[in-house]
Amino acid sequence: MSEEERGCLGTVYGITSTFLRERQLLDDVKARLSPSSRRVLEKPPFALSWQPSAPLEEIEKLLFAKSPELVVELGHAAGRQLSGTLVAPVLKMALSMFGQTPATMFGHLDRFFSRAVRGFNFQYEPRGDKDGVVRVRIEGGQVHRSLFEQVRGNLLTVYDLCSVIGEVGSAEILRQDAAGAEIRLPVRWG
């Protein structure tokens, strides 16, 4: 996998396969996938190996066609799973150093995401005490809207970790071209 390519750890494919199986979507999705993408669901790669995200994004496109909310749910499921395992040590350190608030978590997204994915850059812009905007730059080639929904779902994990009720709004597209995309997601919590 090249540095310019979007990628994820192999564990993400295991999480995705489990998500699809639990929702009884696995067979339907596998039947519609390209052979190479189908293989990562049938035999997920080694959990800690970096993998291209193209198969994951193909899966997300299929889910998006059924319902954009399915992609949000997949992103949230992956965020919960990864925050309890792989990213847990970084999360614990950040929470102990900076406090357990959504603003703190949103301000350090790059630290968390870089442990599991490549090709993403995050910046948090507070707007008030309990709201702001997360700006996401996605590099590594063309981006389908389903990826924005997946990020929305990932961000919902912040509220789980901070034990607050919150929402992540729809993506405002700032740029979307052959090189990637840049979006802005409003966040608010109570």
Z-matrix of the N, CA and C atoms (Angstrom, degrees):
N
C 1 1.456
C 2 1.517 1 108.92
N 3 1.330 2 118.07 1 130.46
C 4 1.461 3 121.00 2 -179.85
C 5 1.522 4 110.41 3 -84.05
N 6 1.319 5 115.20 4 158.75
C 7 1.471 6 121.17 5 -178.83
C 8 1.526 7 111.90 6 -65.06
N 9 1.344 8 117.54 7 -27.42
C 10 1.469 9 120.94 8 -177.99
C 11 1.522 10 112.54 9 -78.13
N 12 1.310 11 116.74 10 -15.00
C 13 1.449 12 122.39 11 -174.45
C 14 1.532 13 110.77 12 -86.50
N 15 1.340 14 116.61 13 141.63
C 16 1.463 15 118.69 14 171.90
C 17 1.515 16 107.92 15 -68.00
N 18 1.307 17 115.67 16 142.25
C 19 1.445 18 118.48 17 -178.95
C 20 1.514 19 112.10 18 -153.16
N 21 1.313 20 114.87 19 171.19
C 22 1.458 21 121.22 20 178.75
C 23 1.523 22 108.46 21 -149.19
N 24 1.298 23 115.11 22 162.87
C 25 1.456 24 119.36 23 175.40
C 26 1.524 25 109.70 24 -71.61
N 27 1.314 26 116.15 25 150.86
C 28 1.456 27 121.28 26 -179.93
C 29 1.513 28 113.63 27 -56.07
N 30 1.329 29 117.21 28 -28.78
C 31 1.470 30 120.63 29 -179.95
C 32 1.527 31 112.29 30 -59.05
N 33 1.322 32 116.85 31 -27.30
C 34 1.462 33 120.41 32 179.35
C 35 1.530 34 110.80 33 -62.55
N 36 1.329 35 117.09 34 -33.61
C 37 1.460 36 119.95 35 178.80
C 38 1.527 37 111.50 36 -71.24
N 39 1.316 38 116.73 37 -35.14
C 40 1.462 39 119.91 38 174.54
C 41 1.518 40 111.29 39 -64.68
N 42 1.329 41 116.84 40 -42.80
C 43 1.469 42 122.34 41 177.63
C 44 1.522 43 109.75 42 -61.47
N 45 1.331 44 116.28 43 -42.56
C 46 1.464 45 121.43 44 -178.59
C 47 1.527 46 110.86 45 -65.36
N 48 1.319 47 116.78 46 -43.24
C 49 1.460 48 120.64 47 178.56
C 50 1.528 49 110.83 48 -61.08
N 51 1.319 50 116.81 49 -44.57
C 52 1.471 51 121.14 50 178.14
C 53 1.523 52 110.90 51 -62.35
N 54 1.334 53 117.13 52 -44.29
C 55 1.469 54 122.58 53 178.56
C 56 1.531 55 110.03 54 -56.42
N 57 1.321 56 116.63 55 -48.90
C 58 1.467 57 120.87 56 -178.16
C 59 1.527 58 111.32 57 -65.69
N 60 1.320 59 117.07 58 -39.62
C 61 1.460 60 121.11 59 179.46
C 62 1.530 61 110.34 60 -64.23
N 63 1.327 62 116.94 61 -45.61
C 64 1.467 63 120.75 62 -179.32
C 65 1.521 64 112.39 63 -61.80
N 66 1.312 65 117.60 64 -29.15
C 67 1.465 66 121.58 65 -179.78
C 68 1.528 67 112.48 66 -98.09
N 69 1.322 68 115.58 67 9.32
C 70 1.459 69 123.05 68 179.54
C 71 1.531 70 111.96 69 55.23
N 72 1.328 71 115.30 70 39.99
C 73 1.459 72 121.56 71 178.68
C 74 1.529 73 112.49 72 -112.12
N 75 1.320 74 117.33 73 -7.02
C 76 1.459 75 121.22 74 -171.34
C 77 1.524 76 112.54 75 -58.82
N 78 1.312 77 118.03 76 -50.47
C 79 1.471 78 120.34 77 -177.12
C 80 1.521 79 111.55 78 -63.80
N 81 1.319 80 116.89 79 -42.61
C 82 1.465 81 120.80 80 179.92
C 83 1.527 82 111.27 81 -63.40
N 84 1.327 83 116.51 82 -45.66
C 85 1.467 84 120.35 83 -179.23
C 86 1.526 85 110.13 84 -66.01
N 87 1.338 86 117.60 85 -45.15
C 88 1.468 87 120.37 86 179.82
C 89 1.527 88 111.27 87 -58.73
N 90 1.311 89 117.38 88 -37.73
C 91 1.466 90 121.26 89 -178.34
C 92 1.527 91 112.07 90 -65.60
N 93 1.319 92 117.59 91 -23.90
C 94 1.466 93 121.73 92 -176.52
C 95 1.531 94 113.23 93 -98.90
N 96 1.325 95 117.11 94 -8.99
C 97 1.464 96 121.33 95 -176.24
C 98 1.518 97 112.72 96 -82.49
N 99 1.322 98 115.31 97 157.87
C 100 1.458 99 120.62 98 170.20
C 101 1.530 100 107.70 99 -66.27
N 102 1.335 101 117.93 100 157.20
C 103 1.470 102 119.84 101 -178.87
C 104 1.538 103 113.73 102 -55.96
N 105 1.323 104 118.40 103 -41.06
C 106 1.469 105 119.73 104 -178.34
C 107 1.528 106 111.67 105 -67.39
N 108 1.309 107 117.59 106 -37.61
C 109 1.469 108 120.50 107 178.22
C 110 1.525 109 110.51 108 -71.69
N 111 1.304 110 117.60 109 -36.73
C 112 1.463 111 121.56 110 178.43
C 113 1.530 112 109.95 111 -60.74
N 114 1.337 113 116.72 112 -38.68
C 115 1.474 114 121.00 113 -178.44
C 116 1.532 115 112.45 114 -59.86
N 117 1.345 116 118.58 115 -36.45
C 118 1.475 117 118.78 116 -177.89
C 119 1.521 118 111.57 117 -71.72
N 120 1.327 119 117.74 118 -19.52
C 121 1.466 120 120.29 119 173.80
C 122 1.525 121 110.97 120 -84.36
N 123 1.312 122 116.03 121 -36.54
C 124 1.458 123 119.99 122 -179.04
C 125 1.524 124 111.82 123 -73.46
N 126 1.316 125 116.11 124 -36.29
C 127 1.464 126 121.62 125 179.27
C 128 1.531 127 107.68 126 -141.70
N 129 1.346 128 116.48 127 83.68
C 130 1.471 129 119.30 128 -178.55
C 131 1.528 130 111.47 129 -55.87
N 132 1.335 131 116.44 130 142.99
C 133 1.465 132 120.34 131 -179.79
C 134 1.525 133 111.75 132 -66.90
N 135 1.319 134 115.73 133 169.90
C 136 1.456 135 122.34 134 177.31
C 137 1.528 136 108.64 135 -51.61
N 138 1.311 137 117.40 136 133.32
C 139 1.465 138 123.55 137 -171.87
C 140 1.525 139 114.20 138 -55.54
N 141 1.311 140 118.57 139 -38.24
C 142 1.468 141 120.69 140 -174.75
C 143 1.523 142 113.93 141 -100.48
N 144 1.336 143 117.16 142 12.18
C 145 1.467 144 119.78 143 178.09
C 146 1.528 145 110.01 144 -92.68
N 147 1.328 146 115.63 145 141.26
C 148 1.467 147 120.02 146 177.10
C 149 1.519 148 108.95 147 -75.68
N 150 1.322 149 115.12 148 132.79
C 151 1.460 150 122.36 149 -177.32
C 152 1.530 151 109.57 150 -128.39
N 153 1.325 152 117.39 151 149.40
C 154 1.463 153 119.24 152 172.29
C 155 1.528 154 109.37 153 -61.79
N 156 1.309 155 116.59 154 145.97
C 157 1.467 156 119.55 155 -178.32
C 158 1.530 157 113.01 156 -90.16
N 159 1.333 158 117.96 157 0.73
C 160 1.473 159 120.38 158 -178.61
C 161 1.533 160 112.72 159 -55.07
N 162 1.345 161 120.56 160 -44.37
C 163 1.467 162 118.34 161 177.77
C 164 1.532 163 112.65 162 -62.71
N 165 1.325 164 116.63 163 -40.49
C 166 1.464 165 120.20 164 178.05
C 167 1.521 166 110.49 165 -61.86
N 168 1.315 167 116.50 166 -43.62
C 169 1.462 168 120.27 167 -179.48
C 170 1.527 169 111.38 168 -67.09
N 171 1.328 170 117.64 169 -32.29
C 172 1.469 171 120.27 170 175.15
C 173 1.533 172 109.89 171 -65.66
N 174 1.326 173 116.77 172 -41.91
C 175 1.467 174 121.65 173 176.90
C 176 1.524 175 109.93 174 -61.70
N 177 1.325 176 116.38 175 -44.63
C 178 1.470 177 120.67 176 -179.38
C 179 1.526 178 111.87 177 -62.59
N 180 1.315 179 117.41 178 -37.37
C 181 1.475 180 120.47 179 177.16
C 182 1.527 181 111.02 180 -61.78
N 183 1.338 182 116.27 181 -42.13
C 184 1.465 183 119.89 182 178.41
C 185 1.522 184 111.14 183 -64.35
N 186 1.326 185 116.61 184 -42.87
C 187 1.468 186 120.10 185 177.61
C 188 1.520 187 110.81 186 -64.47
N 189 1.325 188 116.79 187 -41.38
C 190 1.464 189 122.12 188 179.93
C 191 1.526 190 110.41 189 -59.00
N 192 1.333 191 116.59 190 -39.71
C 193 1.468 192 120.48 191 179.10
C 194 1.528 193 111.12 192 -63.01
N 195 1.331 194 117.32 193 -32.16
C 196 1.465 195 121.38 194 176.35
C 197 1.523 196 110.48 195 -75.88
N 198 1.342 197 115.55 196 -47.34
C 199 1.460 198 121.94 197 -179.96
C 200 1.525 199 108.69 198 -172.26
N 201 1.335 200 117.92 199 123.34
C 202 1.468 201 119.26 200 176.22
C 203 1.529 202 112.38 201 -55.33
N 204 1.320 203 117.02 202 -28.74
C 205 1.464 204 120.81 203 -179.08
C 206 1.532 205 111.67 204 -65.20
N 207 1.327 206 117.64 205 -29.00
C 208 1.465 207 120.58 206 176.41
C 209 1.527 208 110.98 207 -62.14
N 210 1.319 209 116.94 208 -37.76
C 211 1.461 210 120.78 209 179.45
C 212 1.526 211 109.86 210 -70.06
N 213 1.336 212 117.13 211 -38.15
C 214 1.468 213 120.81 212 175.54
C 215 1.528 214 108.94 213 -60.45
N 216 1.326 215 116.91 214 -44.73
C 217 1.465 216 121.40 215 -179.94
C 218 1.526 217 111.54 216 -63.34
N 219 1.326 218 117.12 217 -40.00
C 220 1.467 219 120.49 218 176.79
C 221 1.526 220 110.15 219 -62.89
N 222 1.324 221 117.08 220 -45.86
C 223 1.466 222 120.62 221 178.38
C 224 1.518 223 112.15 222 -60.13
N 225 1.321 224 116.11 223 -41.04
C 226 1.466 225 120.38 224 179.87
C 227 1.536 226 110.35 225 -67.73
N 228 1.331 227 116.64 226 -42.32
C 229 1.469 228 120.29 227 178.38
C 230 1.534 229 110.56 228 -61.34
N 231 1.316 230 116.59 229 -42.84
C 232 1.473 231 120.28 230 179.05
C 233 1.528 232 110.24 231 -65.31
N 234 1.322 233 117.28 232 -42.76
C 235 1.458 234 120.70 233 178.79
C 236 1.511 235 112.51 234 -60.76
N 237 1.317 236 116.52 235 -44.09
C 238 1.476 237 120.45 236 178.59
C 239 1.523 238 111.11 237 -62.89
N 240 1.330 239 115.98 238 -46.15
C 241 1.464 240 120.44 239 -178.38
C 242 1.532 241 111.17 240 -63.61
N 243 1.313 242 117.05 241 -47.87
C 244 1.468 243 120.55 242 -177.59
C 245 1.526 244 112.27 243 -69.15
N 246 1.332 245 117.44 244 -34.21
C 247 1.472 246 119.55 245 -179.40
C 248 1.520 247 111.75 246 -71.23
N 249 1.319 248 116.69 247 -21.21
C 250 1.458 249 119.93 248 178.47
C 251 1.514 250 113.27 249 -91.07
N 252 1.336 251 116.58 250 -8.22
C 253 1.461 252 119.31 251 -177.36
C 254 1.523 253 111.10 252 -128.83
N 255 1.294 254 116.31 253 -87.48
C 256 1.457 255 123.13 254 -171.53
C 257 1.523 256 113.95 255 -61.55
N 258 1.307 257 117.26 256 -43.46
C 259 1.464 258 121.47 257 -175.59
C 260 1.536 259 111.31 258 -91.00
N 261 1.319 260 117.38 259 -6.87
C 262 1.468 261 122.04 260 -174.98
C 263 1.536 262 114.16 261 -52.56
N 264 1.337 263 120.61 262 -45.53
C 265 1.465 264 118.76 263 -179.18
C 266 1.534 265 113.01 264 -61.90
N 267 1.333 266 116.52 265 -40.30
C 268 1.467 267 120.26 266 179.21
C 269 1.524 268 110.08 267 -67.71
N 270 1.322 269 116.71 268 -40.18
C 271 1.465 270 121.05 269 178.30
C 272 1.526 271 111.28 270 -61.94
N 273 1.320 272 116.71 271 -46.92
C 274 1.466 273 120.15 272 -179.38
C 275 1.520 274 111.09 273 -59.86
N 276 1.321 275 116.36 274 -43.18
C 277 1.455 276 120.32 275 179.18
C 278 1.535 277 110.77 276 -63.12
N 279 1.323 278 116.49 277 -47.44
C 280 1.465 279 120.23 278 -178.59
C 281 1.524 280 111.34 279 -63.47
N 282 1.323 281 116.77 280 -43.55
C 283 1.460 282 120.31 281 -179.65
C 284 1.528 283 111.18 282 -64.32
N 285 1.329 284 117.65 283 -38.51
C 286 1.468 285 119.42 284 179.88
C 287 1.522 286 111.45 285 -71.84
N 288 1.326 287 117.02 286 -32.69
C 289 1.466 288 120.19 287 -178.51
C 290 1.532 289 112.70 288 -81.56
N 291 1.318 290 116.92 289 -40.48
C 292 1.461 291 120.33 290 -169.59
C 293 1.522 292 114.73 291 -111.83
N 294 1.331 293 117.61 292 -10.24
C 295 1.459 294 120.37 293 -179.11
C 296 1.508 295 111.87 294 101.76
N 297 1.320 296 114.71 295 155.81
C 298 1.460 297 120.70 296 -175.52
C 299 1.520 298 110.39 297 -100.44
N 300 1.322 299 115.88 298 69.02
C 301 1.463 300 121.14 299 176.75
C 302 1.526 301 109.25 300 -124.87
N 303 1.317 302 117.60 301 152.88
C 304 1.458 303 119.07 302 176.67
C 305 1.531 304 112.36 303 -57.50
N 306 1.330 305 117.99 304 -39.75
C 307 1.468 306 120.43 305 -179.66
C 308 1.526 307 110.50 306 -58.57
N 309 1.321 308 116.70 307 -42.99
C 310 1.461 309 121.11 308 178.43
C 311 1.518 310 110.68 309 -63.48
N 312 1.310 311 116.11 310 -46.37
C 313 1.465 312 120.16 311 -179.15
C 314 1.528 313 110.98 312 -63.13
N 315 1.333 314 116.96 313 -45.82
C 316 1.464 315 119.48 314 179.53
C 317 1.527 316 110.94 315 -63.00
N 318 1.305 317 117.14 316 -31.53
C 319 1.458 318 121.29 317 179.70
C 320 1.515 319 114.02 318 -72.10
N 321 1.309 320 117.76 319 -12.37
C 322 1.466 321 121.61 320 -177.93
C 323 1.529 322 112.67 321 -123.92
N 324 1.308 323 117.54 322 25.74
C 325 1.466 324 120.55 323 -176.63
C 326 1.521 325 113.46 324 -59.09
N 327 1.326 326 117.65 325 -36.34
C 328 1.467 327 119.39 326 -179.67
C 329 1.521 328 111.41 327 -57.40
N 330 1.328 329 116.98 328 -38.14
C 331 1.472 330 120.79 329 -179.65
C 332 1.519 331 111.44 330 -63.17
N 333 1.332 332 116.33 331 -38.11
C 334 1.457 333 120.25 332 -176.63
C 335 1.527 334 111.31 333 -79.83
N 336 1.313 335 116.23 334 -48.65
C 337 1.461 336 120.29 335 -175.66
C 338 1.522 337 112.06 336 -65.13
N 339 1.333 338 117.32 337 -35.79
C 340 1.462 339 119.93 338 -176.50
C 341 1.527 340 112.41 339 -63.60
N 342 1.312 341 117.57 340 -16.51
C 343 1.460 342 121.20 341 177.73
C 344 1.529 343 111.82 342 -75.70
N 345 1.344 344 117.47 343 -21.11
C 346 1.463 345 119.93 344 -173.89
C 347 1.531 346 114.59 345 -126.27
N 348 1.345 347 117.89 346 -20.89
C 349 1.465 348 120.49 347 -178.35
C 350 1.526 349 110.96 348 -138.67
N 351 1.324 350 114.94 349 158.89
C 352 1.466 351 122.27 350 175.72
C 353 1.519 352 108.66 351 -126.16
N 354 1.337 353 114.19 352 151.79
C 355 1.455 354 120.00 353 176.69
C 356 1.516 355 113.48 354 98.01
N 357 1.345 356 117.07 355 9.14
C 358 1.463 357 121.80 356 -178.56
C 359 1.523 358 109.63 357 -122.88
N 360 1.329 359 114.95 358 143.81
C 361 1.458 360 121.32 359 174.45
C 362 1.519 361 107.18 360 -135.54
N 363 1.342 362 116.45 361 134.50
C 364 1.461 363 121.86 362 -175.55
C 365 1.520 364 110.76 363 -120.96
N 366 1.318 365 114.79 364 143.87
C 367 1.453 366 121.36 365 174.50
C 368 1.529 367 107.63 366 -141.86
N 369 1.320 368 116.19 367 131.00
C 370 1.458 369 120.82 368 -179.91
C 371 1.522 370 109.71 369 -104.61
N 372 1.330 371 115.13 370 133.05
C 373 1.456 372 122.03 371 177.65
C 374 1.528 373 107.84 372 -120.95
N 375 1.352 374 117.77 373 103.72
C 376 1.474 375 118.73 374 178.40
C 377 1.523 376 110.67 375 -65.21
N 378 1.332 377 115.85 376 144.91
C 379 1.467 378 121.39 377 176.62
C 380 1.523 379 110.48 378 -116.01
N 381 1.320 380 116.42 379 -21.06
C 382 1.456 381 123.54 380 179.90
C 383 1.510 382 107.95 381 -164.29
N 384 1.329 383 116.66 382 -169.49
C 385 1.467 384 119.94 383 -179.72
C 386 1.521 385 112.61 384 -67.14
N 387 1.334 386 116.53 385 -30.75
C 388 1.464 387 119.68 386 -174.93
C 389 1.520 388 112.65 387 -132.27
N 390 1.327 389 115.80 388 33.06
C 391 1.457 390 118.81 389 174.90
C 392 1.515 391 110.06 390 -161.41
N 393 1.317 392 113.84 391 162.43
C 394 1.456 393 120.46 392 179.91
C 395 1.510 394 110.19 393 -179.03
N 396 1.319 395 114.20 394 -163.85
C 397 1.456 396 121.31 395 -179.06
C 398 1.525 397 108.03 396 -133.94
N 399 1.322 398 116.01 397 132.95
C 400 1.459 399 121.31 398 173.07
C 401 1.524 400 106.73 399 -101.33
N 402 1.313 401 114.73 400 120.88
C 403 1.465 402 121.59 401 178.62
C 404 1.529 403 106.56 402 -98.21
N 405 1.315 404 116.45 403 128.47
C 406 1.458 405 121.85 404 -176.66
C 407 1.521 406 109.07 405 -123.54
N 408 1.322 407 115.25 406 124.56
C 409 1.464 408 120.95 407 174.11
C 410 1.526 409 106.41 408 -106.95
N 411 1.330 410 115.52 409 125.90
C 412 1.463 411 122.42 410 -178.11
C 413 1.525 412 107.16 411 -117.42
N 414 1.320 413 115.47 412 120.74
C 415 1.462 414 120.92 413 -178.82
C 416 1.519 415 109.91 414 -112.39
N 417 1.323 416 116.26 415 170.12
C 418 1.458 417 119.94 416 173.37
C 419 1.514 418 114.65 417 103.55
N 420 1.315 419 118.10 418 23.66
C 421 1.457 420 120.39 419 175.88
C 422 1.519 421 113.23 420 114.08
N 423 1.312 422 114.32 421 179.00
C 424 1.461 423 123.02 422 -177.68
C 425 1.528 424 111.32 423 -51.99
N 426 1.329 425 115.92 424 141.80
C 427 1.459 426 122.36 425 -178.03
C 428 1.530 427 109.04 426 -122.66
N 429 1.318 428 116.16 427 128.80
C 430 1.463 429 122.03 428 173.95
C 431 1.535 430 108.39 429 -87.60
N 432 1.295 431 116.89 430 151.71
C 433 1.466 432 121.81 431 -178.45
C 434 1.539 433 112.77 432 -57.48
N 435 1.318 434 117.20 433 -24.72
C 436 1.463 435 119.90 434 179.07
C 437 1.527 436 111.56 435 -59.23
N 438 1.322 437 117.57 436 -31.17
C 439 1.460 438 120.31 437 179.13
C 440 1.526 439 111.09 438 -66.09
N 441 1.320 440 117.77 439 -32.78
C 442 1.472 441 120.96 440 177.29
C 443 1.530 442 109.89 441 -65.01
N 444 1.336 443 115.90 442 -38.36
C 445 1.468 444 120.48 443 179.35
C 446 1.524 445 110.93 444 -68.61
N 447 1.325 446 115.97 445 -37.13
C 448 1.461 447 119.86 446 177.77
C 449 1.537 448 110.03 447 -62.48
N 450 1.324 449 116.97 448 -43.14
C 451 1.475 450 120.84 449 178.22
C 452 1.527 451 110.03 450 -63.57
N 453 1.326 452 117.46 451 -40.94
C 454 1.478 453 120.22 452 175.63
C 455 1.519 454 110.59 453 -53.71
N 456 1.324 455 116.16 454 -46.87
C 457 1.458 456 120.82 455 179.35
C 458 1.516 457 112.43 456 -63.60
N 459 1.336 458 116.58 457 -41.69
C 460 1.470 459 120.04 458 177.05
C 461 1.519 460 110.57 459 -58.08
N 462 1.334 461 117.26 460 -43.34
C 463 1.465 462 121.58 461 -176.29
C 464 1.527 463 112.57 462 -66.48
N 465 1.331 464 117.56 463 -26.04
C 466 1.464 465 120.11 464 177.51
C 467 1.529 466 111.55 465 -60.80
N 468 1.327 467 116.05 466 -25.07
C 469 1.464 468 121.04 467 179.40
C 470 1.527 469 111.64 468 -60.78
N 471 1.323 470 117.37 469 -29.57
C 472 1.471 471 121.26 470 178.29
C 473 1.524 472 110.15 471 -56.24
N 474 1.307 473 117.00 472 -43.04
C 475 1.470 474 120.54 473 -179.09
C 476 1.524 475 111.51 474 -67.31
N 477 1.344 476 116.59 475 -37.28
C 478 1.466 477 120.23 476 176.01
C 479 1.524 478 110.08 477 -60.00
N 480 1.322 479 116.45 478 -46.20
C 481 1.463 480 121.63 479 -177.27
C 482 1.524 481 112.66 480 -65.92
N 483 1.320 482 116.73 481 -30.83
C 484 1.463 483 121.45 482 -178.18
C 485 1.527 484 112.50 483 -96.56
N 486 1.320 485 117.00 484 0.69
C 487 1.473 486 122.98 485 -179.86
C 488 1.524 487 112.56 486 54.16
N 489 1.331 488 115.46 487 47.67
C 490 1.465 489 121.17 488 176.03
C 491 1.527 490 108.98 489 -130.80
N 492 1.315 491 115.17 490 160.15
C 493 1.460 492 121.76 491 174.39
C 494 1.524 493 106.85 492 -91.16
N 495 1.326 494 115.83 493 131.58
C 496 1.461 495 118.72 494 -179.81
C 497 1.505 496 111.15 495 -155.24
N 498 1.310 497 115.17 496 175.57
C 499 1.458 498 120.53 497 179.03
C 500 1.516 499 110.17 498 -140.74
N 501 1.310 500 114.16 499 153.52
C 502 1.455 501 122.30 500 174.41
C 503 1.516 502 105.05 501 -121.27
N 504 1.315 503 116.27 502 119.93
C 505 1.457 504 120.95 503 -177.14
C 506 1.516 505 112.99 504 -77.84
N 507 1.307 506 115.00 505 177.23
C 508 1.459 507 121.87 506 179.22
C 509 1.519 508 111.04 507 -66.70
N 510 1.320 509 114.66 508 151.71
C 511 1.459 510 121.18 509 -178.89
C 512 1.517 511 111.49 510 -72.47
N 513 1.314 512 114.58 511 133.47
C 514 1.466 513 121.58 512 168.27
C 515 1.523 514 105.07 513 -97.30
N 516 1.313 515 116.28 514 121.15
C 517 1.464 516 120.76 515 -177.04
C 518 1.524 517 109.13 516 -84.43
N 519 1.319 518 115.82 517 119.62
C 520 1.461 519 122.10 518 177.57
C 521 1.524 520 110.93 519 -94.38
N 522 1.334 521 115.76 520 -32.86
C 523 1.459 522 121.67 521 178.71
C 524 1.516 523 107.76 522 -155.74
N 525 1.326 524 116.45 523 138.03
C 526 1.461 525 121.79 524 174.27
C 527 1.516 526 107.24 525 -150.79
N 528 1.338 527 115.59 526 110.92
C 529 1.455 528 120.39 527 -176.58
C 530 1.523 529 109.79 528 -148.28
N 531 1.318 530 116.76 529 -169.44
C 532 1.462 531 121.39 530 -176.95
C 533 1.525 532 113.07 531 -65.02
N 534 1.317 533 118.14 532 -20.92
C 535 1.468 534 121.81 533 -178.74
C 536 1.524 535 112.94 534 -87.35
N 537 1.334 536 117.40 535 -21.65
C 538 1.463 537 121.02 536 -177.53
C 539 1.514 538 110.90 537 153.04
N 540 1.326 539 115.69 538 -143.82
C 541 1.461 540 119.98 539 -178.14
C 542 1.516 541 109.84 540 -157.97
N 543 1.310 542 114.47 541 162.71
C 544 1.455 543 121.58 542 171.06
C 545 1.518 544 106.41 543 -137.10
N 546 1.332 545 114.74 544 129.44
C 547 1.457 546 120.86 545 -178.23
C 548 1.520 547 110.37 546 -130.94
N 549 1.313 548 114.19 547 165.18
C 550 1.460 549 121.45 548 175.29
C 551 1.521 550 107.00 549 -128.93
N 552 1.344 551 116.15 550 129.13
C 553 1.451 552 121.72 551 -179.16
C 554 1.537 553 109.26 552 -119.19
N 555 1.337 554 118.42 553 119.28
C 556 1.460 555 119.57 554 177.31
C 557 1.531 556 110.35 555 -73.56
N 558 1.323 557 116.28 556 138.21
C 559 1.463 558 122.00 557 178.31
C 560 1.525 559 108.57 558 -126.21
N 561 1.324 560 115.50 559 143.37
C 562 1.473 561 121.39 560 -179.21
C 563 1.515 562 109.19 561 -153.11
N 564 1.306 563 115.99 562 143.24
C 565 1.472 564 120.07 563 179.83
C 566 1.511 565 109.98 564 -144.63
N 567 1.331 566 115.29 565 164.34
C 568 1.452 567 120.56 566 -176.48
C 569 1.506 568 113.12 567 -112.26
